[in-house]
Amino acid sequence: MKCFFEALAILAVLSAPTVGASFKEPMPKVNRLPKEPMITRATVHERWINQKLDNFDEDNNATWSNRIFINEQDFVDGSPIFIYLGGESEQLPSRISSGLWVDIAKQHNGTIVATEHRFYGKSTPITPYSTENLEKYQSINQALADVINVIQTLKEEDKYKDSKVVIHGCSYSATMAAWIRKLYPDIIVGSWASSAPLVAKVEFKEYFKVIGESFRILGGQYCYDLIDNATNYYENLFANGKGDQAKKELNLCDDFDPKNEWDRWHVFINTAMIFADIAQYQKPANKDIHRTCMEMRSFSDDDSVALSKFVNWKTNNHTGVCINVTFANLTEMYEKGKENYEDSALPWLFQSCREFGWFQTSGSSQQPFGTSFPLRFSEDLCEEIFGSSYNPAGIRSNVMATNAEFGGLDIDYTNVYFVYGELDGWTRVGAEVSQGATIIPQASHCPDTDSIAVNDSPELLVSKKKVIALVDQWLEEAQSAHF
């Protein structure tokens, strides 16, 4: 899932390479295990599905074109439809050309479909992305109804009329995978939900506690302490009237105002999100976090210098470009997103403010990223972009309504398999082992989506085999029951 503040890290880069872009590694290097070759290759085609603008207003006949991708390479008439749900970003055809879901579909001679969530990628229901339009047409319920319409449209074709439907999602789309089974059990045979957040929550302070633990466990205590010491150093500079010194040492752009608390909060959010991005997508076999810690220390024996140079390197790829972190530039980016639709971060910010919360903050004392990005930053951003009804009370009411509708951890639906990584922050708002969830040790976000590989941990291998067995079971039961 895109972390709520991921857009902040992106904004800090502007025209420079984004976090995670290719880079020249500093010494020392840590070799990664080679990636396993793709198990499957496929031909994926783009299709467009006619959707209602408002799935719940019978008097509104407006329609729009929803993009999907479809892989029918191994399909036999009447075989299952395997759907990979799109979430809060553009859908990619590569997601249904390889991976465990593709492998399972191949075993069943199934068609694989990748849906694209309304308001993301090229699936644009209406413009502009004004608050009024988002309030009317952007919600998880609208998106789930879109998926059902995709299924019904496919089933109008003779070759699909008897096909059973199974669902897979990763992160927010795993939330969708769980809740679509809850809402439409007569259409969806079963769902595999990888790293699904289930409890909407305004302040998600536990997230960075897990990120910190990831660096402690996989990087070592010295790495955790380096981040902690450096963060405290810069917080103390700002607190003691030395903001200009902090600005210079952190290589912040000229328009950064050390006396502006929103700008200061933005600095620490941006820094924390760089580490969160690494931890959330780390693979233990690749030693991603261990490598990160060694890279950071290679810059300097001084903790504050090491962190500053590392953050600049990850943000700007050694270009020397300053880091752009001001609240004014952040709000300007979101305002531009109302007219610049593709790859806009605005729709996810809206869903965060309107439905889910999940605002990652520095509210936990058990993490190394300081105390300088409080909940108020997110609350102010929601109100600034979407208006006065998105004040703190309004946001809390929205989040409560989501939990009331979908039940949070009161899981009253069947045939959903939940999988989480032990070191994934989103595990803290997900299903528990007592509810049938599987937790993969030392793994992070969506840990089980790749094909079975030789470097899978024993626990990961068991979970992947369980997914395969459950899909077999769901399809057999549906066939026997004439589902």
C-alpha positions as CSV (number, residue, x, y, z in Angstrom):
1,M,0.0,0.0,0.0
2,K,1.1,3.5,-0.6
3,C,1.8,4.9,2.8
4,F,-0.1,8.1,3.4
5,F,3.0,10.2,3.3
6,E,4.6,8.5,0.4
7,A,3.6,11.5,-1.7
8,L,5.6,13.7,0.6
9,A,8.8,11.9,-0.2
10,I,7.9,12.1,-3.9
11,L,7.3,15.8,-3.6
12,A,10.7,16.3,-2.0
13,V,12.3,15.0,-5.1
14,L,10.4,17.1,-7.7
15,S,12.3,16.5,-11.0
16,A,15.0,14.3,-9.4
17,P,14.8,10.5,-9.4
18,T,12.2,9.2,-7.0
19,V,12.9,7.1,-3.9
20,G,13.9,3.7,-5.1
21,A,15.3,4.8,-8.4
22,S,18.5,3.3,-9.8
23,F,21.6,4.7,-8.3
24,K,25.4,4.2,-8.0
25,E,26.0,2.4,-4.8
26,P,28.5,3.8,-2.3
27,M,31.0,1.5,-0.6
28,P,30.8,-0.9,1.0
29,K,28.5,-3.1,-1.1
30,V,26.5,-6.1,0.1
31,N,25.7,-8.7,-2.5
32,R,22.1,-9.6,-3.0
33,L,20.9,-13.1,-3.8
34,P,20.1,-13.3,-7.5
35,K,16.4,-13.0,-8.3
36,E,14.6,-16.1,-9.4
37,P,13.7,-16.2,-13.1
38,M,10.0,-15.6,-13.9
39,I,8.1,-18.8,-13.8
40,T,5.5,-17.6,-16.3
41,R,5.4,-15.4,-19.4
42,A,2.2,-14.4,-21.0
43,T,0.5,-12.1,-23.5
44,V,-1.6,-9.5,-21.7
45,H,-4.2,-7.4,-23.5
46,E,-5.8,-4.1,-22.6
47,R,-9.6,-3.8,-22.6
48,W,-12.1,-1.1,-21.6
49,I,-15.3,-1.8,-19.7
50,N,-18.3,0.5,-19.7
51,Q,-19.1,1.5,-16.1
52,K,-21.8,3.5,-14.4
53,L,-20.5,6.7,-12.9
54,D,-22.6,6.1,-9.8
55,N,-23.3,2.5,-9.1
56,F,-25.9,3.3,-6.5
57,D,-28.0,6.0,-8.2
58,E,-30.5,4.5,-10.6
59,D,-31.4,7.9,-12.0
60,N,-27.8,8.7,-13.0
61,N,-27.1,7.2,-16.4
62,A,-23.7,8.7,-16.9
63,T,-21.0,6.1,-17.8
64,W,-17.2,6.0,-18.2
65,S,-14.6,3.6,-19.5
66,N,-12.7,1.5,-17.0
67,R,-9.4,0.0,-18.0
68,I,-8.6,-3.7,-17.3
69,F,-5.9,-6.1,-18.5
70,I,-6.7,-9.6,-19.4
71,N,-4.5,-12.7,-19.9
72,E,-6.3,-15.6,-21.7
73,Q,-3.2,-17.5,-22.7
74,D,-4.2,-20.7,-21.0
75,F,-7.9,-20.3,-20.8
76,V,-10.3,-23.1,-21.6
77,D,-14.0,-22.3,-21.9
78,G,-15.8,-22.4,-18.5
79,S,-12.6,-22.4,-16.5
80,P,-12.3,-19.9,-13.6
81,I,-11.7,-16.2,-13.8
82,F,-8.8,-15.1,-11.5
83,I,-9.0,-11.4,-10.7
84,Y,-6.1,-9.3,-9.5
85,L,-7.6,-6.2,-8.0
86,G,-6.0,-2.8,-8.7
87,G,-5.6,-0.5,-5.7
88,E,-4.4,3.0,-5.1
89,S,-2.1,3.3,-8.1
90,E,-2.0,2.7,-11.9
91,Q,-2.6,-1.0,-12.8
92,L,0.3,-2.7,-14.6
93,P,0.0,-5.6,-17.1
94,S,3.1,-7.2,-15.6
95,R,1.0,-8.1,-12.5
96,I,-0.8,-10.8,-14.5
97,S,2.1,-12.0,-16.5
98,S,4.0,-13.7,-13.7
99,G,3.8,-14.5,-10.0
100,L,1.9,-17.0,-7.8
101,W,-1.5,-15.9,-8.9
102,V,-0.6,-16.5,-12.5
103,D,0.9,-19.9,-11.7
104,I,-2.4,-21.0,-9.9
105,A,-4.5,-19.7,-12.8
106,K,-2.4,-21.7,-15.2
107,Q,-3.0,-24.9,-13.2
108,H,-6.8,-24.3,-13.6
109,N,-6.6,-23.1,-17.3
110,G,-8.0,-19.9,-16.0
111,T,-8.3,-16.4,-17.4
112,I,-6.5,-13.7,-15.3
113,V,-7.9,-10.2,-15.2
114,A,-6.3,-7.1,-13.6
115,T,-8.8,-4.4,-12.7
116,E,-7.9,-0.7,-12.3
117,H,-9.5,1.2,-9.5
118,R,-11.5,4.3,-10.5
119,F,-9.6,7.5,-10.3
120,Y,-6.2,5.8,-10.6
121,G,-4.1,5.3,-13.6
122,K,-6.1,5.8,-16.8
123,S,-9.4,4.9,-15.2
124,T,-10.9,8.4,-15.0
125,P,-14.6,8.5,-14.3
126,I,-15.1,12.3,-14.3
127,T,-13.0,15.5,-14.2
128,P,-12.0,17.6,-12.5
129,Y,-11.0,15.8,-9.3
130,S,-12.8,18.3,-7.3
131,T,-13.9,17.6,-3.7
132,E,-17.5,17.5,-4.9
133,N,-16.8,14.9,-7.6
134,L,-14.6,12.8,-5.3
135,E,-17.3,12.8,-2.6
136,K,-19.9,11.6,-5.0
137,Y,-17.9,9.0,-6.9
138,Q,-14.7,7.9,-5.2
139,S,-15.1,5.2,-2.5
140,I,-14.3,1.6,-1.9
141,N,-18.0,0.7,-2.4
142,Q,-18.0,2.3,-5.8
143,A,-14.8,0.5,-6.7
144,L,-16.1,-2.9,-5.5
145,A,-19.3,-2.4,-7.6
146,D,-17.1,-1.7,-10.6
147,V,-15.3,-5.0,-10.1
148,I,-18.7,-6.8,-10.0
149,N,-19.7,-5.1,-13.2
150,V,-16.4,-6.3,-14.8
151,I,-17.3,-9.8,-13.8
152,Q,-20.9,-9.6,-15.1
153,T,-19.7,-8.1,-18.4
154,L,-17.3,-10.9,-18.9
155,K,-19.9,-13.5,-18.0
156,E,-22.1,-12.2,-20.9
157,E,-19.6,-14.0,-23.2
158,D,-20.5,-17.7,-23.7
159,K,-17.0,-18.8,-22.8
160,Y,-17.2,-17.2,-19.3
161,K,-20.9,-17.9,-18.5
162,D,-20.1,-20.9,-16.3
163,S,-16.7,-19.6,-14.9
164,K,-16.2,-19.3,-11.2
165,V,-14.5,-16.2,-9.8
166,V,-11.7,-16.0,-7.3
167,I,-10.0,-12.7,-6.2
168,H,-6.5,-11.7,-5.1
169,G,-5.3,-8.4,-3.8
170,C,-2.2,-6.9,-2.2
171,S,-2.3,-4.1,0.4
172,Y,-5.4,-1.9,0.0
173,S,-6.6,-4.1,-2.9
174,A,-6.4,-7.0,-0.4
175,T,-8.8,-5.0,1.8
176,M,-11.0,-4.9,-1.3
177,A,-10.5,-8.6,-1.8
178,A,-11.8,-9.4,1.7
179,W,-14.7,-7.0,1.6
180,I,-15.9,-7.9,-1.9
181,R,-16.3,-11.5,-0.6
182,K,-18.2,-10.1,2.4
183,L,-20.5,-8.0,0.2
184,Y,-20.9,-10.3,-2.8
185,P,-20.5,-13.9,-1.6
186,D,-22.9,-15.2,-4.3
187,I,-20.5,-14.0,-7.0
188,I,-17.0,-14.4,-5.4
189,V,-16.0,-18.0,-4.6
190,G,-13.0,-16.9,-2.4
191,S,-10.3,-14.3,-1.9
192,W,-6.6,-14.3,-1.1
193,A,-5.8,-11.1,0.8
194,S,-2.1,-10.3,1.2
195,S,-1.3,-7.6,3.7
196,A,-4.9,-6.4,4.0
197,P,-5.6,-3.5,6.4
198,L,-9.0,-4.1,8.0
199,V,-9.4,-1.6,10.8
200,A,-9.7,2.0,9.7
201,K,-7.8,4.2,12.1
202,V,-7.2,7.9,12.3
203,E,-3.8,7.9,14.0
204,F,-1.7,4.9,12.9
205,K,1.2,5.5,15.3
206,E,2.1,1.8,15.4
207,Y,3.3,1.8,11.8
208,F,6.6,3.4,12.5
209,K,7.2,1.3,15.6
210,V,7.2,-1.7,13.2
211,I,9.5,0.1,10.8
212,G,11.9,0.8,13.6
213,E,11.8,-2.8,14.7
214,S,12.6,-3.9,11.1
215,F,15.8,-1.9,11.2
216,R,16.7,-3.1,14.7
217,I,16.1,-6.8,13.8
218,L,17.5,-6.9,10.3
219,G,19.9,-4.0,10.4
220,G,21.2,-4.3,14.0
221,Q,21.0,-2.2,17.1
222,Y,23.7,0.1,15.8
223,C,21.5,1.0,12.8
224,Y,18.5,1.7,14.9
225,D,20.6,3.9,17.2
226,L,22.1,5.8,14.2
227,I,18.7,6.8,13.0
228,D,17.6,7.6,16.5
229,N,20.6,9.7,17.4
230,A,20.6,11.6,14.1
231,T,16.9,12.4,14.4
232,N,17.3,13.6,17.9
233,Y,20.2,15.8,16.8
234,Y,18.2,17.6,14.1
235,E,15.1,17.9,16.4
236,N,17.3,19.6,19.0
237,L,18.8,22.0,16.4
238,F,15.3,23.1,15.5
239,A,14.1,23.3,19.1
240,N,17.1,25.4,20.2
241,G,16.8,28.1,17.5
242,K,19.4,26.6,15.2
243,G,17.0,25.9,12.3
244,D,19.2,27.6,9.7
245,Q,22.0,25.2,10.7
246,A,19.7,22.2,10.3
247,K,18.5,23.5,7.0
248,K,22.1,23.8,5.7
249,E,23.2,20.4,7.0
250,L,20.1,18.7,5.6
251,N,20.4,20.4,2.2
252,L,16.9,21.8,2.3
253,C,15.8,24.2,-0.4
254,D,15.8,28.0,0.0
255,D,12.0,28.3,0.5
256,F,12.1,26.0,3.5
257,D,11.2,28.1,6.6
258,P,12.8,26.7,9.8
259,K,10.3,28.7,11.9
260,N,7.3,27.2,10.1
261,E,6.2,24.1,12.1
262,W,4.5,22.5,9.1
263,D,7.7,22.8,7.1
264,R,9.6,21.3,10.0
265,W,7.1,18.4,10.3
266,H,7.5,17.8,6.6
267,V,11.3,17.3,7.0
268,F,10.9,14.6,9.5
269,I,8.0,12.9,7.7
270,N,10.1,12.9,4.5
271,T,13.0,11.3,6.3
272,A,10.9,8.6,8.0
273,M,9.2,7.7,4.8
274,I,12.4,7.0,3.1
275,F,13.2,4.3,5.7
276,A,9.5,3.1,5.6
277,D,9.7,2.6,1.9
278,I,12.8,0.4,2.3
279,A,11.4,-1.6,5.2
280,Q,7.9,-2.0,3.7
281,Y,9.3,-3.6,0.5
282,Q,12.3,-5.4,1.8
283,K,12.9,-9.1,1.1
284,P,14.9,-10.8,3.9
285,A,16.8,-13.0,1.4
286,N,18.1,-9.9,-0.4
287,K,19.3,-8.3,2.9
288,D,17.8,-5.0,1.8
289,I,17.8,-3.5,5.3
290,H,21.3,-4.8,6.2
291,R,22.6,-3.3,3.0
292,T,20.8,0.0,3.7
293,C,22.5,0.3,7.1
294,M,25.9,-0.4,5.7
295,E,25.4,2.2,3.0
296,M,24.3,4.7,5.5
297,R,27.3,4.1,7.8
298,S,29.6,4.3,4.8
299,F,28.9,8.0,4.4
300,S,30.3,9.0,7.8
301,D,31.1,7.8,11.3
302,D,29.0,10.7,12.5
303,D,25.4,9.7,12.9
304,S,23.8,13.0,11.8
305,V,26.1,13.4,8.8
306,A,25.5,9.7,7.8
307,L,21.7,10.1,7.9
308,S,21.7,13.5,6.1
309,K,23.9,12.2,3.3
310,F,22.0,9.0,3.0
311,V,18.6,10.9,2.8
312,N,20.0,13.2,0.1
313,W,21.4,10.3,-1.8
314,K,18.1,8.4,-1.8
315,T,16.2,11.5,-2.6
316,N,18.3,13.2,-5.3
317,N,20.7,10.5,-6.5
318,H,23.8,12.5,-5.8
319,T,22.7,15.3,-8.0
320,G,23.3,18.0,-5.4
321,V,19.7,19.2,-5.8
322,C,18.2,20.4,-2.6
323,I,15.4,18.6,-0.8
324,N,12.1,20.4,-1.3
325,V,10.0,20.0,1.8
326,T,7.5,22.8,2.5
327,F,3.9,22.6,3.4
328,A,3.0,25.2,0.7
329,N,4.6,23.1,-2.0
330,L,2.8,20.0,-0.7
331,T,-0.6,21.6,-0.8
332,E,0.2,23.0,-4.3
333,M,0.9,19.5,-5.5
334,Y,-2.4,18.3,-4.3
335,E,-4.3,21.2,-5.8
336,K,-2.6,20.6,-9.1
337,G,-3.8,17.0,-8.8
338,K,-7.4,18.2,-9.2
339,E,-6.6,19.0,-12.9
340,N,-3.6,16.7,-13.6
341,Y,-5.1,13.3,-13.3
342,E,-2.7,10.6,-14.2
343,D,-0.5,9.5,-11.3
344,S,-2.2,12.0,-9.0
345,A,-1.8,11.4,-5.3
346,L,-5.0,13.3,-4.6
347,P,-7.5,10.4,-4.9
348,W,-5.7,8.4,-2.2
349,L,-5.4,11.4,0.1
350,F,-9.1,11.8,-0.3
351,Q,-9.8,8.2,0.6
352,S,-7.5,8.5,3.6
353,C,-9.4,11.6,4.8
354,R,-12.9,10.3,3.9
355,E,-12.7,6.6,4.6
356,F,-9.7,5.1,6.3
357,G,-7.4,7.5,8.1
358,W,-4.2,5.4,8.5
359,F,-2.2,8.6,9.0
360,Q,1.3,7.4,10.0
361,T,2.6,9.6,12.8
362,S,5.5,9.9,15.3
363,G,3.1,9.2,18.2
364,S,4.8,6.1,19.4
365,S,7.9,6.6,21.7
366,Q,9.1,3.1,20.6
367,Q,10.6,4.2,17.2
368,P,13.7,6.0,16.1
369,F,12.1,8.7,13.9
370,G,11.5,11.3,16.6
371,T,8.4,13.1,17.7
372,S,8.1,15.7,14.9
373,F,5.3,14.6,12.6
374,P,2.1,14.6,14.8
375,L,-1.4,13.8,13.7
376,R,-2.2,17.4,13.3
377,F,-0.1,17.6,10.2
378,S,-2.4,15.1,8.4
379,E,-5.5,16.7,9.9
380,D,-4.5,20.1,8.7
381,L,-3.7,18.7,5.2
382,C,-7.1,17.1,4.9
383,E,-8.9,20.3,5.8
384,E,-6.7,22.5,3.6
385,I,-7.3,20.4,0.5
386,F,-10.9,19.2,0.9
387,G,-12.5,21.9,3.0
388,S,-13.8,22.5,6.5
389,S,-15.9,19.4,6.8
390,Y,-12.6,17.4,6.8
391,N,-11.7,18.8,10.2
392,P,-10.5,16.4,13.0
393,A,-14.1,15.6,14.1
394,G,-15.2,15.0,10.5
395,I,-12.3,12.6,9.8
396,R,-13.0,10.6,13.0
397,S,-16.6,10.4,12.0
398,N,-15.7,9.1,8.5
399,V,-13.3,6.5,10.0
400,M,-15.9,5.3,12.5
401,A,-18.5,4.9,9.6
402,T,-16.1,2.7,7.7
403,N,-15.5,0.4,10.6
404,A,-19.2,0.3,11.3
405,E,-20.0,-0.7,7.7
406,F,-17.2,-3.3,7.2
407,G,-16.7,-4.5,10.8
408,G,-13.0,-4.0,11.3
409,L,-11.7,-7.2,12.8
410,D,-15.1,-8.6,13.3
411,I,-14.7,-11.0,10.4
412,D,-18.1,-12.4,9.6
413,Y,-17.3,-13.8,6.2
414,T,-15.7,-17.0,4.9
415,N,-13.3,-18.2,2.2
416,V,-10.8,-15.4,2.7
417,Y,-7.1,-16.2,3.3
418,F,-5.2,-13.4,5.1
419,V,-1.4,-13.3,4.9
420,Y,0.9,-10.7,6.5
421,G,4.6,-10.1,7.0
422,E,5.8,-10.0,10.6
423,L,7.7,-6.8,9.9
424,D,5.0,-5.1,7.9
425,G,3.6,-2.1,9.6
426,W,0.2,-2.8,8.1
427,T,0.0,-6.0,10.1
428,R,-1.0,-3.9,13.1
429,V,-4.4,-3.1,11.5
430,G,-4.9,-6.5,10.0
431,A,-6.4,-9.9,10.9
432,E,-4.8,-12.0,13.6
433,V,-3.5,-15.5,13.8
434,S,-6.5,-16.5,16.0
435,Q,-8.7,-15.4,13.0
436,G,-6.9,-17.7,10.6
437,A,-4.3,-15.3,9.4
438,T,-0.8,-16.4,8.5
439,I,2.2,-14.3,9.7
440,I,5.4,-14.8,7.8
441,P,8.5,-14.3,10.0
442,Q,10.8,-11.4,9.1
443,A,8.8,-10.7,6.0
444,S,7.2,-7.4,5.1
445,H,4.5,-6.1,2.8
446,C,2.7,-8.6,0.4
447,P,5.4,-11.2,1.1
448,D,3.7,-14.1,-0.7
449,T,2.8,-12.8,-4.2
450,D,5.9,-14.0,-6.1
451,S,6.1,-17.5,-7.6
452,I,7.5,-20.3,-5.4
453,A,11.3,-19.8,-5.3
454,V,14.3,-21.7,-4.0
455,N,15.1,-18.9,-1.5
456,D,11.6,-18.8,0.1
457,S,11.7,-19.3,3.8
458,P,10.0,-22.5,5.1
459,E,7.1,-20.5,6.5
460,L,6.7,-18.6,3.2
461,L,6.7,-21.8,1.2
462,V,4.0,-23.3,3.5
463,S,1.8,-20.2,3.0
464,K,2.2,-20.3,-0.8
465,K,1.2,-23.9,-0.9
466,K,-1.8,-23.1,1.4
467,V,-3.0,-20.5,-1.1
468,I,-2.8,-23.1,-3.9
469,A,-4.7,-25.7,-1.8
470,L,-7.4,-23.2,-0.7
471,V,-8.1,-22.1,-4.3
472,D,-8.4,-25.7,-5.3
473,Q,-10.8,-26.2,-2.3
474,W,-12.9,-23.1,-3.0
475,L,-13.4,-24.0,-6.7
476,E,-14.2,-27.7,-5.9
477,E,-16.8,-26.7,-3.3
478,A,-18.3,-24.1,-5.7
479,Q,-18.5,-26.7,-8.5
480,S,-20.1,-29.3,-6.1
481,A,-22.7,-26.7,-4.9
482,H,-23.4,-25.5,-8.4
483,F,-22.3,-22.1,-7.2
